[in-house]
Amino acid sequence: MGNEKRIKLVIIISLLLIETFVWTTYGSGNFWSLGLTGGTDEPSANIDGADEPIPGIDREEEDKPEDESLPDRNTEENDGQAGEEGDSPEEIADRELAIQEAAEKGLLILVNKQHPIDQAYKPDDLVKIKYFVSDRSETTRYMRAEAAEAFHRMVDKAAEENLELKMTTAYRSYAFQKILFDNYVAKEGEEAANKYSARPGESEHQTGLAVDVSSPSVDYQLSNDYDKMEEGKWLADHAHQFGFIIRFPKGKSEITGYQYEPWHIRYVGLAAAKEMYEQELTLEEFLQIKGIE
Ligand SMILES: [Zn+2]
């Protein structure tokens, strides 16, 4: 019996030890799972925390590209605005200065039916044009130096794209314009002459800044179909890059006093040409906006 008692005691003690061990472990587990011990809960908290925040992090990461793309869009918008509004204050100032200088050089001179040019006016810097239609009057193959140089560069550039541009007529003296107009009147009558030709003193060809352009596609004639031809399209799209404007644009005859002439370009300098092209302004409108007389 003594042995039995000893065995029972050992069993009881063993059971108590096991119970204590189990309780301690279980109890601790409870404590951890309740999250009442922040420090020791770190692994679990991190896993749980990681599980929950992961979608959050994903969302943040999804947001991030959006956030990053937002500044991109803003940058694009800013770029767009800058383009539309015409660049930085420095660039605007530079352009205004260039326009002022062009005006001082007489490049923005306005000649139309309301603003005739003096009969005696003749530019003192006329130079000969290299690219011309050979069967036209030789006396008109001149432009003011800066305009001539720009015209040559433009023709060269067009040639690089396999397009042939040539002048048919550029500078016309008052006397030459008088002969043209009188001939027109004799043939077609004064009303038609007024519509399609300019009275002497009212043609900007006298300024040495205007040039009529033609190409093989219209048989070197001055044609209203020129804007349907590759050369005419190119001229309309690129003339401003060389300081020229289409002087009598479509739909502006009320302002210019002339029908649409896709062949007649006028040199005004780069800055003014760019602005008139971008804002679709005639010379008359441009000068009024700028307050240039
Ligand atoms: Zn012309």
py3Dmol code that shows the C-alpha trace and the ligand (Angstrom):
import py3Dmol

protein = """\
ATOM      1  CA  MET A   1       0.000   0.000   0.000  1.00  0.00           C
ATOM      2  CA  GLY A   2       2.842   2.258   0.750  1.00  0.00           C
ATOM      3  CA  ASN A   3       3.950   1.807  -2.815  1.00  0.00           C
ATOM      4  CA  GLU A   4       0.441   2.457  -4.098  1.00  0.00           C
ATOM      5  CA  LYS A   5       0.261   5.696  -2.088  1.00  0.00           C
ATOM      6  CA  ARG A   6       3.637   6.708  -3.472  1.00  0.00           C
ATOM      7  CA  ILE A   7       2.536   5.924  -6.995  1.00  0.00           C
ATOM      8  CA  LYS A   8      -0.723   7.924  -6.534  1.00  0.00           C
ATOM      9  CA  LEU A   9       1.266  10.835  -5.145  1.00  0.00           C
ATOM     10  CA  VAL A  10       3.624  10.765  -8.113  1.00  0.00           C
ATOM     11  CA  ILE A  11       0.627  10.658 -10.484  1.00  0.00           C
ATOM     12  CA  ILE A  12      -1.105  13.539  -8.692  1.00  0.00           C
ATOM     13  CA  ILE A  13       2.057  15.609  -8.700  1.00  0.00           C
ATOM     14  CA  SER A  14       2.602  14.797 -12.380  1.00  0.00           C
ATOM     15  CA  LEU A  15      -0.958  15.770 -13.228  1.00  0.00           C
ATOM     16  CA  LEU A  16      -0.584  19.022 -11.277  1.00  0.00           C
ATOM     17  CA  LEU A  17       2.638  19.802 -13.133  1.00  0.00           C
ATOM     18  CA  ILE A  18       1.065  19.016 -16.487  1.00  0.00           C
ATOM     19  CA  GLU A  19      -2.005  21.109 -15.607  1.00  0.00           C
ATOM     20  CA  THR A  20       0.159  23.983 -14.487  1.00  0.00           C
ATOM     21  CA  PHE A  21       2.191  23.758 -17.689  1.00  0.00           C
ATOM     22  CA  VAL A  22      -0.905  23.607 -19.861  1.00  0.00           C
ATOM     23  CA  TRP A  23      -2.612  26.463 -17.989  1.00  0.00           C
ATOM     24  CA  THR A  24       0.467  28.631 -18.198  1.00  0.00           C
ATOM     25  CA  THR A  25       0.817  28.063 -21.907  1.00  0.00           C
ATOM     26  CA  TYR A  26      -2.908  28.454 -22.574  1.00  0.00           C
ATOM     27  CA  GLY A  27      -3.164  31.482 -20.358  1.00  0.00           C
ATOM     28  CA  SER A  28      -0.214  33.127 -22.054  1.00  0.00           C
ATOM     29  CA  GLY A  29      -1.711  32.340 -25.412  1.00  0.00           C
ATOM     30  CA  ASN A  30      -4.860  34.090 -24.344  1.00  0.00           C
ATOM     31  CA  PHE A  31      -3.003  37.113 -23.238  1.00  0.00           C
ATOM     32  CA  TRP A  32      -1.190  37.329 -26.531  1.00  0.00           C
ATOM     33  CA  SER A  33      -4.202  36.800 -28.642  1.00  0.00           C
ATOM     34  CA  LEU A  34      -6.060  39.540 -26.769  1.00  0.00           C
ATOM     35  CA  GLY A  35      -3.308  41.839 -27.733  1.00  0.00           C
ATOM     36  CA  LEU A  36      -2.972  43.252 -24.271  1.00  0.00           C
ATOM     37  CA  THR A  37       0.797  43.144 -24.449  1.00  0.00           C
ATOM     38  CA  GLY A  38       1.827  45.337 -27.265  1.00  0.00           C
ATOM     39  CA  GLY A  39       5.524  44.561 -27.252  1.00  0.00           C
ATOM     40  CA  THR A  40       5.204  40.775 -27.213  1.00  0.00           C
ATOM     41  CA  ASP A  41       2.387  40.884 -29.752  1.00  0.00           C
ATOM     42  CA  GLU A  42       4.614  42.406 -32.346  1.00  0.00           C
ATOM     43  CA  PRO A  43       4.983  39.357 -34.573  1.00  0.00           C
ATOM     44  CA  SER A  44       1.246  38.698 -34.640  1.00  0.00           C
ATOM     45  CA  ALA A  45       0.440  42.357 -34.777  1.00  0.00           C
ATOM     46  CA  ASN A  46       2.744  42.753 -37.715  1.00  0.00           C
ATOM     47  CA  ILE A  47       1.227  39.848 -39.524  1.00  0.00           C
ATOM     48  CA  ASP A  48      -2.285  41.044 -38.776  1.00  0.00           C
ATOM     49  CA  GLY A  49      -1.219  44.582 -39.357  1.00  0.00           C
ATOM     50  CA  ALA A  50       0.427  43.506 -42.564  1.00  0.00           C
ATOM     51  CA  ASP A  51      -2.666  41.666 -43.691  1.00  0.00           C
ATOM     52  CA  GLU A  52      -4.862  44.662 -43.110  1.00  0.00           C
ATOM     53  CA  PRO A  53      -2.568  47.393 -44.253  1.00  0.00           C
ATOM     54  CA  ILE A  54      -1.464  45.470 -47.332  1.00  0.00           C
ATOM     55  CA  PRO A  55      -4.592  46.405 -49.186  1.00  0.00           C
ATOM     56  CA  GLY A  56      -4.071  49.833 -47.732  1.00  0.00           C
ATOM     57  CA  ILE A  57      -0.485  49.862 -48.923  1.00  0.00           C
ATOM     58  CA  ASP A  58      -1.632  48.563 -52.265  1.00  0.00           C
ATOM     59  CA  ARG A  59      -4.138  51.336 -52.424  1.00  0.00           C
ATOM     60  CA  GLU A  60      -1.483  53.789 -51.463  1.00  0.00           C
ATOM     61  CA  GLU A  61       0.728  52.322 -54.109  1.00  0.00           C
ATOM     62  CA  GLU A  62      -2.119  52.550 -56.564  1.00  0.00           C
ATOM     63  CA  ASP A  63      -2.666  56.084 -55.408  1.00  0.00           C
ATOM     64  CA  LYS A  64       0.979  56.856 -55.722  1.00  0.00           C
ATOM     65  CA  PRO A  65       1.169  56.335 -59.440  1.00  0.00           C
ATOM     66  CA  GLU A  66      -1.987  58.432 -59.709  1.00  0.00           C
ATOM     67  CA  ASP A  67      -0.429  61.030 -57.479  1.00  0.00           C
ATOM     68  CA  GLU A  68       2.713  60.843 -59.523  1.00  0.00           C
ATOM     69  CA  SER A  69       0.725  60.996 -62.721  1.00  0.00           C
ATOM     70  CA  LEU A  70      -1.218  63.992 -61.454  1.00  0.00           C
ATOM     71  CA  PRO A  71       1.847  66.197 -61.377  1.00  0.00           C
ATOM     72  CA  ASP A  72       2.594  64.834 -64.855  1.00  0.00           C
ATOM     73  CA  ARG A  73      -0.803  65.918 -66.036  1.00  0.00           C
ATOM     74  CA  ASN A  74      -0.323  69.243 -64.325  1.00  0.00           C
ATOM     75  CA  THR A  75       3.004  69.610 -66.033  1.00  0.00           C
ATOM     76  CA  GLU A  76       1.384  68.829 -69.353  1.00  0.00           C
ATOM     77  CA  GLU A  77      -1.394  71.294 -68.588  1.00  0.00           C
ATOM     78  CA  ASN A  78       1.173  73.878 -67.621  1.00  0.00           C
ATOM     79  CA  ASP A  79       3.075  73.200 -70.789  1.00  0.00           C
ATOM     80  CA  GLY A  80      -0.128  73.485 -72.757  1.00  0.00           C
ATOM     81  CA  GLN A  81      -1.033  76.725 -71.060  1.00  0.00           C
ATOM     82  CA  ALA A  82       2.426  78.055 -71.623  1.00  0.00           C
ATOM     83  CA  GLY A  83       2.099  77.234 -75.309  1.00  0.00           C
ATOM     84  CA  GLU A  84      -1.327  78.772 -75.627  1.00  0.00           C
ATOM     85  CA  GLU A  85      -0.492  81.866 -73.682  1.00  0.00           C
ATOM     86  CA  GLY A  86       2.724  82.304 -75.592  1.00  0.00           C
ATOM     87  CA  ASP A  87       5.502  81.248 -73.309  1.00  0.00           C
ATOM     88  CA  SER A  88       7.339  82.768 -70.385  1.00  0.00           C
ATOM     89  CA  PRO A  89       7.354  86.485 -69.529  1.00  0.00           C
ATOM     90  CA  GLU A  90      10.906  86.670 -70.905  1.00  0.00           C
ATOM     91  CA  GLU A  91       9.824  85.133 -74.210  1.00  0.00           C
ATOM     92  CA  ILE A  92       6.842  87.466 -74.409  1.00  0.00           C
ATOM     93  CA  ALA A  93       9.115  90.442 -73.746  1.00  0.00           C
ATOM     94  CA  ASP A  94      11.584  89.221 -76.393  1.00  0.00           C
ATOM     95  CA  ARG A  95       8.780  88.831 -78.923  1.00  0.00           C
ATOM     96  CA  GLU A  96       7.349  92.248 -78.223  1.00  0.00           C
ATOM     97  CA  LEU A  97      10.825  93.727 -78.628  1.00  0.00           C
ATOM     98  CA  ALA A  98      11.283  91.893 -81.944  1.00  0.00           C
ATOM     99  CA  ILE A  99       7.908  93.189 -83.155  1.00  0.00           C
ATOM    100  CA  GLN A 100       8.884  96.714 -82.137  1.00  0.00           C
ATOM    101  CA  GLU A 101      12.176  96.395 -84.023  1.00  0.00           C
ATOM    102  CA  ALA A 102      10.340  95.052 -87.081  1.00  0.00           C
ATOM    103  CA  ALA A 103       8.050  98.087 -86.943  1.00  0.00           C
ATOM    104  CA  GLU A 104      11.062 100.417 -86.710  1.00  0.00           C
ATOM    105  CA  LYS A 105      12.617  98.758 -89.763  1.00  0.00           C
ATOM    106  CA  GLY A 106       9.388  99.408 -91.666  1.00  0.00           C
ATOM    107  CA  LEU A 107       8.580  95.688 -91.945  1.00  0.00           C
ATOM    108  CA  LEU A 108       5.070  96.215 -90.566  1.00  0.00           C
ATOM    109  CA  ILE A 109       4.144  98.999 -92.958  1.00  0.00           C
ATOM    110  CA  LEU A 110       0.445  98.883 -93.805  1.00  0.00           C
ATOM    111  CA  VAL A 111      -0.498  99.469 -97.409  1.00  0.00           C
ATOM    112  CA  ASN A 112      -4.078  98.946 -98.503  1.00  0.00           C
ATOM    113  CA  LYS A 113      -6.945 100.860-100.069  1.00  0.00           C
ATOM    114  CA  GLN A 114      -7.279 103.023 -96.952  1.00  0.00           C
ATOM    115  CA  HIS A 115      -3.545 103.395 -96.450  1.00  0.00           C
ATOM    116  CA  PRO A 116      -1.864 104.266 -99.755  1.00  0.00           C
ATOM    117  CA  ILE A 117       1.902 104.513 -99.940  1.00  0.00           C
ATOM    118  CA  ASP A 118       3.648 107.594-101.239  1.00  0.00           C
ATOM    119  CA  GLN A 119       4.168 107.632-104.980  1.00  0.00           C
ATOM    120  CA  ALA A 120       7.874 108.338-104.479  1.00  0.00           C
ATOM    121  CA  TYR A 121       8.447 105.505-102.005  1.00  0.00           C
ATOM    122  CA  LYS A 122      11.083 103.019-103.068  1.00  0.00           C
ATOM    123  CA  PRO A 123      12.982 100.802-100.611  1.00  0.00           C
ATOM    124  CA  ASP A 124      16.722 101.517-100.583  1.00  0.00           C
ATOM    125  CA  ASP A 125      17.779  97.934 -99.861  1.00  0.00           C
ATOM    126  CA  LEU A 126      16.256  96.011-102.751  1.00  0.00           C
ATOM    127  CA  VAL A 127      18.152  92.864-103.733  1.00  0.00           C
ATOM    128  CA  LYS A 128      17.572  90.433-106.550  1.00  0.00           C
ATOM    129  CA  ILE A 129      15.555  87.258-105.975  1.00  0.00           C
ATOM    130  CA  LYS A 130      17.229  84.005-107.052  1.00  0.00           C
ATOM    131  CA  TYR A 131      14.134  81.908-107.627  1.00  0.00           C
ATOM    132  CA  PHE A 132      11.740  83.328-110.196  1.00  0.00           C
ATOM    133  CA  VAL A 133       9.500  82.343-113.075  1.00  0.00           C
ATOM    134  CA  SER A 134      11.586  83.471-116.043  1.00  0.00           C
ATOM    135  CA  ASP A 135       8.845  84.676-118.346  1.00  0.00           C
ATOM    136  CA  ARG A 136       7.673  87.435-115.948  1.00  0.00           C
ATOM    137  CA  SER A 137       8.830  90.992-115.786  1.00  0.00           C
ATOM    138  CA  GLU A 138      12.449  91.272-114.755  1.00  0.00           C
ATOM    139  CA  THR A 139      11.838  94.600-113.067  1.00  0.00           C
ATOM    140  CA  THR A 140       9.809  92.911-110.318  1.00  0.00           C
ATOM    141  CA  ARG A 141      12.514  90.416-109.265  1.00  0.00           C
ATOM    142  CA  TYR A 142      13.494  92.336-106.147  1.00  0.00           C
ATOM    143  CA  MET A 143      12.716  92.392-102.485  1.00  0.00           C
ATOM    144  CA  ARG A 144      14.061  94.217 -99.462  1.00  0.00           C
ATOM    145  CA  ALA A 145      17.246  92.463 -98.314  1.00  0.00           C
ATOM    146  CA  GLU A 146      15.861  90.824 -95.171  1.00  0.00           C
ATOM    147  CA  ALA A 147      12.719  89.634 -96.974  1.00  0.00           C
ATOM    148  CA  ALA A 148      14.727  88.318 -99.922  1.00  0.00           C
ATOM    149  CA  GLU A 149      17.027  86.352 -97.632  1.00  0.00           C
ATOM    150  CA  ALA A 150      14.022  84.858 -95.815  1.00  0.00           C
ATOM    151  CA  PHE A 151      12.369  84.025 -99.122  1.00  0.00           C
ATOM    152  CA  HIS A 152      15.462  82.203-100.343  1.00  0.00           C
ATOM    153  CA  ARG A 153      15.682  80.179 -97.128  1.00  0.00           C
ATOM    154  CA  MET A 154      12.014  79.266 -97.441  1.00  0.00           C
ATOM    155  CA  VAL A 155      12.348  78.147-101.060  1.00  0.00           C
ATOM    156  CA  ASP A 156      15.444  76.109-100.146  1.00  0.00           C
ATOM    157  CA  LYS A 157      13.575  74.438 -97.311  1.00  0.00           C
ATOM    158  CA  ALA A 158      10.630  73.588 -99.569  1.00  0.00           C
ATOM    159  CA  ALA A 159      13.067  72.168-102.143  1.00  0.00           C
ATOM    160  CA  GLU A 160      14.418  69.809 -99.458  1.00  0.00           C
ATOM    161  CA  GLU A 161      10.889  68.420 -99.367  1.00  0.00           C
ATOM    162  CA  ASN A 162      10.777  68.185-103.171  1.00  0.00           C
ATOM    163  CA  LEU A 163       8.452  71.167-103.525  1.00  0.00           C
ATOM    164  CA  GLU A 164       9.228  73.907-106.010  1.00  0.00           C
ATOM    165  CA  LEU A 165       8.315  77.462-105.065  1.00  0.00           C
ATOM    166  CA  LYS A 166       9.111  80.425-107.309  1.00  0.00           C
ATOM    167  CA  MET A 167       8.328  84.105-107.298  1.00  0.00           C
ATOM    168  CA  THR A 168       6.266  85.430-110.149  1.00  0.00           C
ATOM    169  CA  THR A 169       6.386  89.024-108.999  1.00  0.00           C
ATOM    170  CA  ALA A 170       7.771  90.800-105.968  1.00  0.00           C
ATOM    171  CA  TYR A 171       8.680  94.503-105.920  1.00  0.00           C
ATOM    172  CA  ARG A 172       6.600  96.730-108.118  1.00  0.00           C
ATOM    173  CA  SER A 173       7.278 100.405-108.505  1.00  0.00           C
ATOM    174  CA  TYR A 174       4.423 102.897-108.427  1.00  0.00           C
ATOM    175  CA  ALA A 175       4.857 103.392-112.184  1.00  0.00           C
ATOM    176  CA  PHE A 176       4.739  99.649-112.854  1.00  0.00           C
ATOM    177  CA  GLN A 177       1.593  99.258-110.739  1.00  0.00           C
ATOM    178  CA  LYS A 178      -0.011 102.114-112.678  1.00  0.00           C
ATOM    179  CA  ILE A 179       0.620 100.314-115.960  1.00  0.00           C
ATOM    180  CA  LEU A 180      -0.840  97.059-114.533  1.00  0.00           C
ATOM    181  CA  PHE A 181      -3.942  98.778-113.198  1.00  0.00           C
ATOM    182  CA  ASP A 182      -4.563 100.805-116.353  1.00  0.00           C
ATOM    183  CA  ASN A 183      -4.261  97.632-118.453  1.00  0.00           C
ATOM    184  CA  TYR A 184      -6.763  95.870-116.186  1.00  0.00           C
ATOM    185  CA  VAL A 185      -9.213  98.743-116.501  1.00  0.00           C
ATOM    186  CA  ALA A 186      -8.844  98.732-120.294  1.00  0.00           C
ATOM    187  CA  LYS A 187      -9.554  94.985-120.458  1.00  0.00           C
ATOM    188  CA  GLU A 188     -12.057  94.319-117.665  1.00  0.00           C
ATOM    189  CA  GLY A 189     -13.402  97.703-116.637  1.00  0.00           C
ATOM    190  CA  GLU A 190     -12.732  99.744-113.537  1.00  0.00           C
ATOM    191  CA  GLU A 191     -15.005  97.746-111.202  1.00  0.00           C
ATOM    192  CA  ALA A 192     -13.189  94.479-111.903  1.00  0.00           C
ATOM    193  CA  ALA A 193      -9.831  96.224-111.777  1.00  0.00           C
ATOM    194  CA  ASN A 194     -10.642  97.569-108.316  1.00  0.00           C
ATOM    195  CA  LYS A 195     -11.598  94.113-107.126  1.00  0.00           C
ATOM    196  CA  TYR A 196      -8.658  92.129-108.428  1.00  0.00           C
ATOM    197  CA  SER A 197      -5.899  94.629-108.873  1.00  0.00           C
ATOM    198  CA  ALA A 198      -4.562  97.477-106.792  1.00  0.00           C
ATOM    199  CA  ARG A 199      -4.483 101.100-107.744  1.00  0.00           C
ATOM    200  CA  PRO A 200      -1.001 102.540-107.907  1.00  0.00           C
ATOM    201  CA  GLY A 201       0.048 103.440-104.369  1.00  0.00           C
ATOM    202  CA  GLU A 202      -2.360 100.918-102.871  1.00  0.00           C
ATOM    203  CA  SER A 203      -0.321  97.799-103.629  1.00  0.00           C
ATOM    204  CA  GLU A 204       2.009  96.478-100.956  1.00  0.00           C
ATOM    205  CA  HIS A 205       4.191  95.117-103.745  1.00  0.00           C
ATOM    206  CA  GLN A 206       5.617  98.642-103.746  1.00  0.00           C
ATOM    207  CA  THR A 207       7.044  97.998-100.267  1.00  0.00           C
ATOM    208  CA  GLY A 208       9.414  95.278-101.501  1.00  0.00           C
ATOM    209  CA  LEU A 209       8.020  93.017 -98.785  1.00  0.00           C
ATOM    210  CA  ALA A 210       5.361  91.180-100.802  1.00  0.00           C
ATOM    211  CA  VAL A 211       5.867  88.344-103.233  1.00  0.00           C
ATOM    212  CA  ASP A 212       3.501  86.275-105.335  1.00  0.00           C
ATOM    213  CA  VAL A 213       4.457  82.603-105.312  1.00  0.00           C
ATOM    214  CA  SER A 214       3.669  79.838-107.764  1.00  0.00           C
ATOM    215  CA  SER A 215       4.643  76.281-108.629  1.00  0.00           C
ATOM    216  CA  PRO A 216       4.578  73.707-111.436  1.00  0.00           C
ATOM    217  CA  SER A 217       1.331  72.162-110.095  1.00  0.00           C
ATOM    218  CA  VAL A 218      -0.609  75.291-111.155  1.00  0.00           C
ATOM    219  CA  ASP A 219       1.561  75.896-114.212  1.00  0.00           C
ATOM    220  CA  TYR A 220       3.229  78.885-112.500  1.00  0.00           C
ATOM    221  CA  GLN A 221      -0.037  80.808-112.568  1.00  0.00           C
ATOM    222  CA  LEU A 222      -1.632  82.684-109.675  1.00  0.00           C
ATOM    223  CA  SER A 223      -4.398  80.251-108.903  1.00  0.00           C
ATOM    224  CA  ASN A 224      -7.068  79.981-106.233  1.00  0.00           C
ATOM    225  CA  ASP A 225      -6.479  76.239-106.407  1.00  0.00           C
ATOM    226  CA  TYR A 226      -2.957  76.740-105.108  1.00  0.00           C
ATOM    227  CA  ASP A 227      -4.073  75.910-101.556  1.00  0.00           C
ATOM    228  CA  LYS A 228      -5.184  72.465-102.779  1.00  0.00           C
ATOM    229  CA  MET A 229      -1.720  71.715-104.130  1.00  0.00           C
ATOM    230  CA  GLU A 230       1.129  70.333-102.048  1.00  0.00           C
ATOM    231  CA  GLU A 231       3.233  73.481-102.586  1.00  0.00           C
ATOM    232  CA  GLY A 232       0.374  75.784-101.630  1.00  0.00           C
ATOM    233  CA  LYS A 233      -0.428  73.745 -98.545  1.00  0.00           C
ATOM    234  CA  TRP A 234       3.211  73.775 -97.542  1.00  0.00           C
ATOM    235  CA  LEU A 235       3.373  77.532 -98.051  1.00  0.00           C
ATOM    236  CA  ALA A 236       0.294  78.106 -95.874  1.00  0.00           C
ATOM    237  CA  ASP A 237       1.711  75.892 -93.124  1.00  0.00           C
ATOM    238  CA  HIS A 238       5.323  77.080 -93.156  1.00  0.00           C
ATOM    239  CA  ALA A 239       5.517  80.663 -94.431  1.00  0.00           C
ATOM    240  CA  HIS A 240       5.332  82.058 -90.881  1.00  0.00           C
ATOM    241  CA  GLN A 241       8.443  80.087 -89.926  1.00  0.00           C
ATOM    242  CA  PHE A 242      10.324  82.345 -92.320  1.00  0.00           C
ATOM    243  CA  GLY A 243       8.584  85.575 -91.330  1.00  0.00           C
ATOM    244  CA  PHE A 244       5.858  85.589 -94.000  1.00  0.00           C
ATOM    245  CA  ILE A 245       2.065  85.693 -93.714  1.00  0.00           C
ATOM    246  CA  ILE A 246      -0.661  84.805 -96.184  1.00  0.00           C
ATOM    247  CA  ARG A 247      -1.615  88.439 -96.537  1.00  0.00           C
ATOM    248  CA  PHE A 248      -5.173  88.022 -97.860  1.00  0.00           C
ATOM    249  CA  PRO A 249      -6.587  85.012 -96.039  1.00  0.00           C
ATOM    250  CA  LYS A 250      -9.869  83.269 -96.711  1.00  0.00           C
ATOM    251  CA  GLY A 251     -12.890  84.913 -95.085  1.00  0.00           C
ATOM    252  CA  LYS A 252     -11.086  88.170 -94.239  1.00  0.00           C
ATOM    253  CA  SER A 253     -11.739  90.203 -97.383  1.00  0.00           C
ATOM    254  CA  GLU A 254     -13.962  92.590 -95.390  1.00  0.00           C
ATOM    255  CA  ILE A 255     -10.871  93.531 -93.408  1.00  0.00           C
ATOM    256  CA  THR A 256      -8.131  93.342 -96.032  1.00  0.00           C
ATOM    257  CA  GLY A 257     -10.193  94.679 -98.940  1.00  0.00           C
ATOM    258  CA  TYR A 258      -9.005  91.799-101.135  1.00  0.00           C
ATOM    259  CA  GLN A 259     -10.284  88.382-102.115  1.00  0.00           C
ATOM    260  CA  TYR A 260      -8.458  85.341-100.796  1.00  0.00           C
ATOM    261  CA  GLU A 261      -5.049  85.024-102.434  1.00  0.00           C
ATOM    262  CA  PRO A 262      -3.200  81.839-101.448  1.00  0.00           C
ATOM    263  CA  TRP A 263      -0.172  82.948-103.506  1.00  0.00           C
ATOM    264  CA  HIS A 264       0.447  86.417-102.095  1.00  0.00           C
ATOM    265  CA  ILE A 265       2.729  86.400 -99.074  1.00  0.00           C
ATOM    266  CA  ARG A 266       4.064  89.353 -97.156  1.00  0.00           C
ATOM    267  CA  TYR A 267       7.191  89.587 -95.050  1.00  0.00           C
ATOM    268  CA  VAL A 268       6.645  90.977 -91.534  1.00  0.00           C
ATOM    269  CA  GLY A 269       9.494  89.318 -89.601  1.00  0.00           C
ATOM    270  CA  LEU A 270       9.466  86.127 -87.563  1.00  0.00           C
ATOM    271  CA  ALA A 271       7.858  87.345 -84.342  1.00  0.00           C
ATOM    272  CA  ALA A 272       4.919  89.110 -85.976  1.00  0.00           C
ATOM    273  CA  ALA A 273       4.378  86.305 -88.495  1.00  0.00           C
ATOM    274  CA  LYS A 274       4.288  83.665 -85.756  1.00  0.00           C
ATOM    275  CA  GLU A 275       1.732  85.629 -83.751  1.00  0.00           C
ATOM    276  CA  MET A 276      -0.483  86.377 -86.752  1.00  0.00           C
ATOM    277  CA  TYR A 277      -0.339  82.747 -87.847  1.00  0.00           C
ATOM    278  CA  GLU A 278      -1.154  81.356 -84.406  1.00  0.00           C
ATOM    279  CA  GLN A 279      -3.936  83.853 -83.715  1.00  0.00           C
ATOM    280  CA  GLU A 280      -5.226  83.903 -87.305  1.00  0.00           C
ATOM    281  CA  LEU A 281      -4.922  87.648 -87.568  1.00  0.00           C
ATOM    282  CA  THR A 282      -4.643  89.802 -90.653  1.00  0.00           C
ATOM    283  CA  LEU A 283      -1.994  92.510 -90.678  1.00  0.00           C
ATOM    284  CA  GLU A 284      -4.758  95.085 -90.163  1.00  0.00           C
ATOM    285  CA  GLU A 285      -6.023  93.293 -87.027  1.00  0.00           C
ATOM    286  CA  PHE A 286      -2.538  92.684 -85.688  1.00  0.00           C
ATOM    287  CA  LEU A 287      -1.475  96.320 -86.014  1.00  0.00           C
ATOM    288  CA  GLN A 288      -4.660  97.459 -84.318  1.00  0.00           C
ATOM    289  CA  ILE A 289      -4.124  95.066 -81.379  1.00  0.00           C
ATOM    290  CA  LYS A 290      -0.490  96.137 -81.018  1.00  0.00           C
ATOM    291  CA  GLY A 291      -1.364  99.806 -81.350  1.00  0.00           C
ATOM    292  CA  ILE A 292       1.114 100.145 -84.242  1.00  0.00           C
ATOM    293  CA  GLU A 293       0.295 102.749 -86.850  1.00  0.00           C
TER     294      GLU A 293
END
"""
ligand_1 = """\
1
ZN
Zn 0.545 89.933 -104.859
"""
view = py3Dmol.view(width=600, height=400)
view.addModel(protein, "pdb")
view.setStyle({"model": 0}, {"cartoon": {"style": "trace"}})
view.addModel(ligand_1, "xyz")
view.setStyle({"model": 1}, {"stick": {}})
view.zoomTo()
view.show()
